[in-house]
Amino acid sequence: LLGRASLLVSAALKEGRVAPTELCQRCLSLIKSTKFLNAYITVAEETALKQAEESEKRYKRGQPLGVLDGIPIAVKDNFNTAGIETTCASNMLKGYISPYNATVVQKLLDQGAVLLGKTNLDEFAMGSGSTDGVFGPVRNPWSYSRQYKEKSVPKSHSEDKDSNWVITGGSSGGSAAAVSSFTCFAALGSDTGGSTRNPAAHCGVVGLKPTYGLISRHGLIPLVNSMDVPGILTRCVDDAAVVLGSLAGHDPKDSTTIQDNFKPFELSDLTDVSKLSIGIPKEYHAPGLSSEILALWSKAADLFKNAGAKVIEVSLPHTRYSIVCYHVLCTAEVASNMARFDGLEYGHRSDMNKSTESMYAATRREGFNDVVRGRILSGNYFLLKQNYENYFIKAQKVRRLIANDFVKVFGSGVDILLTPTTLSDAIPYMEFIKEDNRTRSAQDDILTQAANMAGLPAINVPTALSERGLPVGLQFIGRSFQEKQLLTVAKWFEKQVKFPMIQLDEVKRHDHGVFQHQKSASFLEHRT
C-alpha cells in the first residue's frame, strides 16, 4: 500500500481495507527506519495519530471530508504550523512555534489529511542541494536503492560505501525524499527558482510549481515574495492534481492570490495529442547539460512527434540573462525579508546587551549561516541609493523581457514547453560540497528559475533512470493558469515513459508483503 498512489489508498480507506490509524502508524514506523535520510526535522507523532483517529471516526460514520481524508502528508519546514515547531533549518528559528497555520496547511487539514511532520531544507530555503541547513544534509533515498547499488562501484576497496550517497537537490529536498521513500503520500515544498522541481527530478517524483497567485503564500516564510510559490510533491501526476484542487483559490490573507473561484478538476486521459503544439526552447541546451539528459530530451520530443503532436524549436532569447537577473532580484528581496529577524519579537535573541545595535548584530551573526548572511549583504549592496538604478531597476526590466519571451512563444500557438529540469542526475554529496552554495545555485537553477520570473506553471515528470541508476526528470512549462492542460499533458507523458518504482529494502520490510514493485496508476475512476 505504501507504494501506491494516494487516490488508490483513498479508495482502500473508503472501502475499509485499511484504517487511517494503521496507515499513519506504517508511515511513522517507516520514518523511524529511514531516519538516516534526515528527511524530517520534526515528526509530529502524537498529533498525527490523533488526526488519524478522527479520520477513522469519520470513515466509520461514512462521512469522509474528501479524497485526502486520512492520507499522510509532510510539509516543508518553512510553512507555519500551529503547535509544531517551524525552524526553516536555521538557528534563528530553533524552538519557534507559530500561533497559526499557513493557509495551505490549514486547507489540507480541513480536507482530513494527516500531518506527519516537517521536512528538512537548506537554511531559509537558500540552496539547491538541501545540504546547508543547521540539521545537516538530506540523503537521496535512491542512494540506497537496488537500482543505484547495482550500478555504483566503489573506486577503491578502502572507500567507505556510506560516502557514496547522493544529494536530493533543493531546497525542498526533505519533502522530495519523504515522498520518494514512501514515508508520506504527498508533501508541500516551496519553489522560488526551482526548489520543488529540482529535488523532484533528483528523487524521481512529480514536482509541481503552480502559477504565481494560484495558491496562497500566507504562512510560507518568505524568501522572494515576487517569485515564491508553494510547491506540490507526489508520486504521480493525478495526485498532484488532487492536492492542487485542495489548495488553489483566493485567500483574503494573501492579496496576490487570484480573485476568481478555482474549480478542482479531474484529469482525463489524453488520447489524441495531434492538436498539441510542443515547444522546444533552444536556449535550454545550456552549458553543462549532460549528454544523457540531452538524449532523453530528444527522445521525449520524438515521443510527442510520433504520437502526432506538432513539435517545434522556439527561442526565449533573454534566458541567458536570467541567472544574473535572478541573483540581483533574489538577494534584494532576501535582504528586505530577513530584516524581520532582529531578536526582538520571535526567534533567537543574543545575550549581547551592550546596546540595541550590538544585540541586533550579534543575533543575526549567531542566527544566520554564511549563505544567508552573504545574500543579505549582496541584496543590501544592490539596494544602496547609488546602485539601485543600475542593478535592481535594470534587473526588473530584464525580468519583464524574460516574461515577454514566454508571452510571445505562447502567443505563437505553442501550448506547452518541454525542457530538461536539471543539468545532470544527482551527484554525490562529497562532490557537491566542493563548490560554494552560490555557484551551485546558479548552475542548478538555470533551467527552472525563468518560470518563476515569468510566474508560469511548471512540472517535473520522472522520465528514466540514468546510467548510474538514478532518476532523471523532464520539465513541462505551461501557460499562465492553464494547470489543467499542463497536468493533462504531463499525465500522458508519465503514462508513456513508465518510470520504474524505487526498490528500497527498508520499505519492503515495513509493508508486510503488500508493497508493489510497479508504479500504480491513480484510481480516479474508483472515486464515488
TILONU-973425 format. One record per residue (C-alpha): residue in one letter; x, y, z. Coordinates in steps of 0.1 Angstrom, whole numbers, plus 5000, padded with zeros to 4 digits. Example, Ala and Ser with C-alpha at 12.3 -4.5 7.8 and 13.67 -1.06 7.14 Angstrom:
REM TILONU-973425
ATOM   code      u      v      w
ATOM      A   5123   4955   5078
ATOM      S   5137   4989   5071
END
This chain:
REM TILONU-973425
ATOM   code      u      v      w
ATOM      L   5000   5000   5000
ATOM      L   5028   5025   5008
ATOM      G   5040   5023   4972
ATOM      R   5006   5031   4958
ATOM      A   4992   5064   4947
ATOM      S   4971   5083   4972
ATOM      L   4939   5081   4952
ATOM      L   4941   5043   4953
ATOM      V   4948   5044   4990
ATOM      S   4918   5068   4994
ATOM      A   4896   5041   4978
ATOM      A   4911   5015   5001
ATOM      L   4903   5037   5031
ATOM      K   4867   5042   5019
ATOM      E   4862   5005   5014
ATOM      G   4876   4998   5049
ATOM      R   4905   4977   5035
ATOM      V   4929   4998   5056
ATOM      A   4923   5021   5085
ATOM      P   4937   5057   5087
ATOM      T   4954   5048   5120
ATOM      E   4971   5017   5105
ATOM      L   4983   5038   5075
ATOM      C   4996   5065   5098
ATOM      Q   5014   5040   5120
ATOM      R   5031   5023   5090
ATOM      C   5043   5057   5077
ATOM      L   5056   5067   5112
ATOM      S   5074   5034   5115
ATOM      L   5090   5039   5081
ATOM      I   5101   5074   5091
ATOM      K   5119   5059   5120
ATOM      S   5136   5032   5100
ATOM      T   5147   5057   5073
ATOM      K   5159   5083   5098
ATOM      F   5194   5081   5082
ATOM      L   5179   5100   5052
ATOM      N   5175   5130   5075
ATOM      A   5143   5140   5056
ATOM      Y   5124   5152   5086
ATOM      I   5133   5179   5111
ATOM      T   5102   5173   5133
ATOM      V   5080   5143   5135
ATOM      A   5046   5151   5150
ATOM      E   5037   5115   5160
ATOM      E   5012   5123   5187
ATOM      T   4993   5149   5166
ATOM      A   4994   5127   5135
ATOM      L   4979   5097   5154
ATOM      K   4951   5119   5169
ATOM      Q   4943   5132   5134
ATOM      A   4942   5096   5120
ATOM      E   4919   5086   5148
ATOM      E   4895   5115   5140
ATOM      S   4897   5104   5103
ATOM      E   4888   5069   5113
ATOM      K   4857   5080   5131
ATOM      R   4846   5099   5100
ATOM      Y   4851   5069   5078
ATOM      K   4831   5047   5102
ATOM      R   4803   5073   5100
ATOM      G   4806   5072   5062
ATOM      Q   4814   5109   5062
ATOM      P   4850   5114   5050
ATOM      L   4859   5151   5043
ATOM      G   4872   5143   5009
ATOM      V   4897   5123   4989
ATOM      L   4926   5134   5011
ATOM      D   4909   5123   5044
ATOM      G   4933   5100   5063
ATOM      I   4961   5105   5038
ATOM      P   4995   5110   5054
ATOM      I   5013   5141   5042
ATOM      A   5045   5161   5051
ATOM      V   5052   5198   5050
ATOM      K   5085   5217   5043
ATOM      D   5097   5234   5075
ATOM      N   5093   5269   5062
ATOM      F   5055   5267   5064
ATOM      N   5040   5278   5097
ATOM      T   5022   5251   5116
ATOM      A   5003   5259   5148
ATOM      G   5017   5238   5177
ATOM      I   5045   5223   5157
ATOM      E   5080   5239   5156
ATOM      T   5089   5258   5124
ATOM      T   5126   5263   5121
ATOM      C   5135   5270   5084
ATOM      A   5165   5247   5093
ATOM      S   5181   5278   5110
ATOM      N   5194   5286   5145
ATOM      M   5174   5318   5141
ATOM      L   5141   5300   5145
ATOM      K   5151   5270   5166
ATOM      G   5123   5264   5191
ATOM      Y   5098   5288   5173
ATOM      I   5062   5276   5174
ATOM      S   5038   5296   5152
ATOM      P   5005   5307   5166
ATOM      Y   4987   5299   5133
ATOM      N   4988   5275   5103
ATOM      A   4998   5286   5068
ATOM      T   4967   5287   5046
ATOM      V   4979   5257   5026
ATOM      V   4985   5236   5057
ATOM      Q   4950   5246   5071
ATOM      K   4934   5236   5038
ATOM      L   4950   5202   5039
ATOM      L   4939   5197   5075
ATOM      D   4904   5208   5066
ATOM      Q   4904   5180   5040
ATOM      G   4913   5155   5067
ATOM      A   4949   5150   5057
ATOM      V   4972   5136   5084
ATOM      L   5003   5158   5090
ATOM      L   5032   5136   5099
ATOM      G   5058   5162   5103
ATOM      K   5081   5190   5090
ATOM      T   5107   5183   5064
ATOM      N   5144   5193   5061
ATOM      L   5157   5221   5037
ATOM      D   5185   5244   5031
ATOM      E   5185   5272   5057
ATOM      F   5157   5296   5049
ATOM      A   5153   5277   5015
ATOM      M   5185   5292   5002
ATOM      G   5203   5265   4983
ATOM      S   5199   5238   4956
ATOM      G   5211   5207   4975
ATOM      S   5193   5206   5009
ATOM      T   5228   5204   5024
ATOM      D   5231   5238   5041
ATOM      G   5205   5235   5069
ATOM      V   5215   5235   5105
ATOM      F   5202   5200   5109
ATOM      G   5225   5186   5083
ATOM      P   5221   5174   5047
ATOM      V   5193   5153   5034
ATOM      R   5203   5120   5017
ATOM      N   5186   5109   4985
ATOM      P   5167   5076   4990
ATOM      W   5179   5064   4956
ATOM      S   5214   5062   4971
ATOM      Y   5201   5031   4990
ATOM      S   5180   5017   4961
ATOM      R   5188   4984   4944
ATOM      Q   5190   5002   4911
ATOM      Y   5218   5025   4922
ATOM      K   5237   4999   4943
ATOM      E   5239   4976   4913
ATOM      K   5255   5003   4892
ATOM      S   5278   5021   4916
ATOM      V   5312   5005   4921
ATOM      P   5334   5019   4949
ATOM      K   5366   5035   4935
ATOM      S   5387   5016   4959
ATOM      H   5383   4988   4985
ATOM      S   5391   5013   5013
ATOM      E   5363   5037   5002
ATOM      D   5336   5039   5027
ATOM      K   5305   5027   5010
ATOM      D   5285   5052   5031
ATOM      S   5303   5081   5014
ATOM      N   5288   5072   4981
ATOM      W   5253   5087   4988
ATOM      V   5239   5114   4965
ATOM      I   5221   5147   4972
ATOM      T   5184   5152   4969
ATOM      G   5187   5186   4953
ATOM      G   5170   5215   4969
ATOM      S   5158   5234   4987
ATOM      S   5128   5212   4992
ATOM      G   5150   5180   4995
ATOM      G   5133   5168   5027
ATOM      S   5099   5168   5011
ATOM      A   5111   5151   4979
ATOM      A   5130   5124   4999
ATOM      A   5099   5119   5021
ATOM      V   5076   5112   4991
ATOM      S   5103   5091   4973
ATOM      S   5109   5069   5004
ATOM      F   5072   5062   5009
ATOM      T   5070   5079   5043
ATOM      C   5041   5100   5031
ATOM      F   5019   5102   5000
ATOM      A   5023   5139   4992
ATOM      A   5044   5168   5006
ATOM      L   5045   5205   5003
ATOM      G   5076   5223   4992
ATOM      S   5083   5258   4981
ATOM      D   5095   5270   4947
ATOM      T   5114   5303   4942
ATOM      G   5138   5293   4915
ATOM      G   5132   5256   4911
ATOM      S   5132   5244   4947
ATOM      T   5104   5219   4942
ATOM      R   5112   5207   4907
ATOM      N   5149   5203   4912
ATOM      P   5147   5178   4941
ATOM      A   5117   5161   4924
ATOM      A   5139   5154   4894
ATOM      H   5167   5140   4916
ATOM      C   5144   5119   4938
ATOM      G   5122   5105   4910
ATOM      V   5089   5122   4920
ATOM      V   5064   5146   4905
ATOM      G   5071   5182   4914
ATOM      L   5045   5209   4905
ATOM      K   5052   5246   4907
ATOM      P   5018   5263   4902
ATOM      T   5011   5297   4885
ATOM      Y   5021   5326   4908
ATOM      G   4989   5337   4926
ATOM      L   4970   5304   4922
ATOM      I   4979   5292   4957
ATOM      S   4982   5313   4989
ATOM      R   5016   5322   5003
ATOM      H   5002   5332   5036
ATOM      G   5022   5315   5063
ATOM      L   5050   5305   5040
ATOM      I   5081   5322   5055
ATOM      P   5091   5344   5025
ATOM      L   5123   5342   5006
ATOM      V   5115   5362   4974
ATOM      N   5079   5374   4977
ATOM      S   5075   5381   4939
ATOM      M   5086   5346   4930
ATOM      D   5078   5322   4959
ATOM      V   5051   5296   4952
ATOM      P   5041   5267   4974
ATOM      G   5050   5235   4955
ATOM      I   5034   5201   4955
ATOM      L   5054   5168   4955
ATOM      T   5037   5135   4948
ATOM      R   5044   5101   4933
ATOM      C   5021   5106   4902
ATOM      V   5006   5134   4883
ATOM      D   4970   5126   4892
ATOM      D   4979   5130   4929
ATOM      A   4994   5164   4922
ATOM      A   4961   5175   4905
ATOM      V   4941   5164   4936
ATOM      V   4964   5183   4960
ATOM      L   4963   5213   4938
ATOM      G   4925   5212   4938
ATOM      S   4925   5213   4976
ATOM      L   4949   5242   4978
ATOM      A   4941   5266   4949
ATOM      G   4919   5297   4950
ATOM      H   4916   5331   4966
ATOM      D   4928   5338   5001
ATOM      P   4918   5371   5017
ATOM      K   4951   5369   5037
ATOM      D   4972   5370   5005
ATOM      S   4964   5399   4982
ATOM      T   4985   5383   4954
ATOM      T   4961   5353   4950
ATOM      I   4936   5352   4922
ATOM      Q   4901   5367   4928
ATOM      D   4882   5341   4907
ATOM      N   4870   5309   4922
ATOM      F   4891   5278   4913
ATOM      K   4872   5247   4902
ATOM      P   4891   5215   4911
ATOM      F   4894   5192   4881
ATOM      E   4899   5155   4874
ATOM      L   4925   5147   4847
ATOM      S   4911   5129   4817
ATOM      D   4932   5105   4797
ATOM      L   4946   5123   4767
ATOM      T   4940   5100   4737
ATOM      D   4948   5124   4709
ATOM      V   4979   5146   4710
ATOM      S   4977   5157   4674
ATOM      K   4962   5191   4683
ATOM      L   4991   5198   4707
ATOM      S   5019   5221   4698
ATOM      I   5051   5214   4719
ATOM      G   5078   5240   4720
ATOM      I   5115   5230   4724
ATOM      P   5134   5262   4736
ATOM      K   5169   5261   4721
ATOM      E   5184   5282   4749
ATOM      Y   5178   5253   4773
ATOM      H   5206   5234   4756
ATOM      A   5227   5250   4783
ATOM      P   5264   5247   4791
ATOM      G   5269   5218   4814
ATOM      L   5239   5198   4802
ATOM      S   5248   5161   4803
ATOM      S   5247   5142   4770
ATOM      E   5225   5117   4787
ATOM      I   5198   5143   4795
ATOM      L   5201   5158   4761
ATOM      A   5195   5124   4745
ATOM      L   5165   5119   4768
ATOM      W   5151   5153   4759
ATOM      S   5153   5145   4722
ATOM      K   5137   5111   4728
ATOM      A   5108   5128   4746
ATOM      A   5103   5153   4718
ATOM      D   5102   5123   4693
ATOM      L   5077   5106   4715
ATOM      F   5053   5135   4711
ATOM      K   5061   5139   4673
ATOM      N   5055   5102   4667
ATOM      A   5022   5104   4685
ATOM      G   5011   5132   4661
ATOM      A   5019   5163   4681
ATOM      K   5035   5193   4664
ATOM      V   5070   5197   4679
ATOM      I   5088   5230   4670
ATOM      E   5120   5246   4681
ATOM      V   5113   5280   4698
ATOM      S   5135   5308   4711
ATOM      L   5135   5325   4745
ATOM      P   5163   5349   4738
ATOM      H   5166   5365   4772
ATOM      T   5171   5332   4790
ATOM      R   5208   5337   4791
ATOM      Y   5205   5368   4813
ATOM      S   5181   5352   4837
ATOM      I   5206   5338   4863
ATOM      V   5223   5372   4868
ATOM      C   5189   5389   4868
ATOM      Y   5176   5364   4893
ATOM      H   5206   5368   4916
ATOM      V   5200   5406   4919
ATOM      L   5163   5403   4925
ATOM      C   5165   5373   4948
ATOM      T   5192   5388   4971
ATOM      A   5174   5423   4972
ATOM      E   5142   5407   4983
ATOM      V   5161   5384   5008
ATOM      A   5177   5415   5023
ATOM      S   5143   5430   5028
ATOM      N   5126   5399   5041
ATOM      M   5154   5389   5065
ATOM      A   5152   5423   5083
ATOM      R   5123   5409   5104
ATOM      F   5147   5386   5122
ATOM      D   5161   5410   5147
ATOM      G   5158   5391   5180
ATOM      L   5130   5413   5194
ATOM      E   5097   5397   5186
ATOM      Y   5105   5360   5179
ATOM      G   5133   5336   5172
ATOM      H   5168   5336   5185
ATOM      R   5180   5365   5207
ATOM      S   5216   5371   5216
ATOM      D   5228   5377   5252
ATOM      M   5248   5406   5240
ATOM      N   5233   5436   5258
ATOM      K   5257   5465   5254
ATOM      S   5233   5483   5231
ATOM      T   5203   5476   5209
ATOM      E   5226   5478   5178
ATOM      S   5251   5453   5192
ATOM      M   5222   5429   5202
ATOM      Y   5208   5431   5166
ATOM      A   5242   5424   5151
ATOM      A   5251   5395   5174
ATOM      T   5216   5380   5170
ATOM      R   5219   5379   5132
ATOM      R   5256   5367   5133
ATOM      E   5246   5338   5156
ATOM      G   5213   5330   5140
ATOM      F   5221   5330   5102
ATOM      N   5246   5309   5084
ATOM      D   5272   5323   5059
ATOM      V   5249   5317   5030
ATOM      V   5220   5337   5044
ATOM      R   5244   5365   5056
ATOM      G   5260   5366   5022
ATOM      R   5227   5370   5004
ATOM      I   5217   5398   5028
ATOM      L   5250   5416   5021
ATOM      S   5246   5413   4983
ATOM      G   5210   5424   4984
ATOM      N   5217   5455   5005
ATOM      Y   5245   5464   4982
ATOM      F   5222   5462   4952
ATOM      L   5196   5484   4970
ATOM      L   5221   5511   4980
ATOM      K   5209   5545   4967
ATOM      Q   5239   5547   4942
ATOM      N   5233   5511   4929
ATOM      Y   5195   5509   4929
ATOM      E   5190   5522   4893
ATOM      N   5220   5502   4879
ATOM      Y   5211   5469   4895
ATOM      F   5176   5465   4909
ATOM      I   5157   5486   4884
ATOM      K   5177   5471   4855
ATOM      A   5171   5436   4867
ATOM      Q   5133   5443   4869
ATOM      K   5134   5455   4833
ATOM      V   5152   5423   4822
ATOM      R   5127   5402   4842
ATOM      R   5099   5418   4821
ATOM      L   5118   5409   4789
ATOM      I   5121   5373   4801
ATOM      A   5084   5372   4809
ATOM      N   5076   5387   4774
ATOM      D   5097   5359   4757
ATOM      F   5072   5334   4771
ATOM      V   5042   5355   4762
ATOM      K   5054   5357   4726
ATOM      V   5061   5319   4723
ATOM      F   5027   5310   4738
ATOM      G   5011   5337   4716
ATOM      S   5025   5320   4685
ATOM      G   5004   5289   4692
ATOM      V   5027   5268   4713
ATOM      D   5007   5250   4741
ATOM      I   5035   5236   4763
ATOM      L   5073   5239   4765
ATOM      L   5094   5208   4770
ATOM      T   5128   5212   4787
ATOM      P   5152   5194   4809
ATOM      T   5147   5200   4847
ATOM      T   5183   5196   4858
ATOM      L   5217   5195   4840
ATOM      S   5225   5160   4852
ATOM      D   5214   5133   4876
ATOM      A   5221   5137   4914
ATOM      I   5257   5140   4923
ATOM      P   5275   5125   4954
ATOM      Y   5274   5148   4984
ATOM      M   5312   5149   4987
ATOM      E   5314   5162   4951
ATOM      F   5286   5187   4956
ATOM      I   5302   5205   4986
ATOM      K   5334   5212   4967
ATOM      E   5316   5242   4952
ATOM      D   5301   5270   4973
ATOM      N   5264   5275   4977
ATOM      R   5261   5305   4953
ATOM      T   5280   5287   4925
ATOM      R   5259   5256   4929
ATOM      S   5226   5275   4930
ATOM      A   5235   5295   4898
ATOM      Q   5243   5262   4880
ATOM      D   5213   5242   4893
ATOM      D   5186   5269   4889
ATOM      I   5195   5276   4853
ATOM      L   5167   5255   4837
ATOM      T   5140   5262   4863
ATOM      Q   5141   5298   4875
ATOM      A   5129   5315   4844
ATOM      A   5094   5300   4850
ATOM      N   5094   5317   4885
ATOM      M   5104   5351   4870
ATOM      A   5075   5348   4845
ATOM      G   5051   5334   4871
ATOM      L   5043   5303   4849
ATOM      P   5032   5268   4860
ATOM      A   5058   5241   4855
ATOM      I   5061   5204   4865
ATOM      N   5088   5179   4867
ATOM      V   5079   5144   4855
ATOM      P   5102   5115   4863
ATOM      T   5113   5101   4830
ATOM      A   5141   5075   4832
ATOM      L   5170   5062   4852
ATOM      S   5205   5074   4842
ATOM      E   5234   5050   4835
ATOM      R   5242   5053   4873
ATOM      G   5207   5040   4882
ATOM      L   5195   5075   4894
ATOM      P   5163   5093   4884
ATOM      V   5162   5119   4856
ATOM      G   5132   5142   4850
ATOM      L   5120   5165   4823
ATOM      Q   5101   5197   4828
ATOM      F   5069   5209   4812
ATOM      I   5061   5247   4813
ATOM      G   5025   5258   4806
ATOM      R   5006   5290   4800
ATOM      S   4996   5311   4830
ATOM      F   4967   5295   4850
ATOM      Q   4964   5266   4825
ATOM      E   4973   5239   4850
ATOM      K   4947   5216   4837
ATOM      Q   4962   5215   4802
ATOM      L   4998   5212   4817
ATOM      L   4989   5183   4840
ATOM      T   4969   5165   4813
ATOM      V   4999   5165   4790
ATOM      A   5022   5156   4819
ATOM      K   4999   5126   4827
ATOM      W   5000   5114   4791
ATOM      F   5038   5116   4791
ATOM      E   5040   5099   4825
ATOM      K   5019   5070   4811
ATOM      Q   5042   5067   4781
ATOM      V   5075   5066   4799
ATOM      K   5065   5042   4827
ATOM      F   5092   5054   4852
ATOM      P   5103   5025   4874
ATOM      M   5094   5023   4911
ATOM      I   5123   5027   4936
ATOM      Q   5133   4994   4951
ATOM      L   5141   5000   4988
ATOM      D   5145   4971   5010
ATOM      E   5135   4992   5040
ATOM      V   5101   4998   5025
ATOM      K   5096   4961   5017
ATOM      R   5103   4951   5052
ATOM      H   5077   4976   5066
ATOM      D   5050   4970   5042
ATOM      H   5042   4934   5052
ATOM      G   5043   4919   5017
ATOM      V   5018   4943   5001
ATOM      F   5044   4966   4986
ATOM      Q   5043   4965   4948
ATOM      H   5073   4969   4925
ATOM      Q   5055   4986   4897
ATOM      K   5042   5021   4898
ATOM      S   5004   5020   4904
ATOM      A   4983   5044   4885
ATOM      S   4959   5066   4904
ATOM      F   4925   5051   4905
ATOM      L   4904   5082   4899
ATOM      E   4876   5061   4885
ATOM      H   4872   5044   4918
ATOM      R   4861   5075   4935
ATOM      T   4824   5079   4942
END
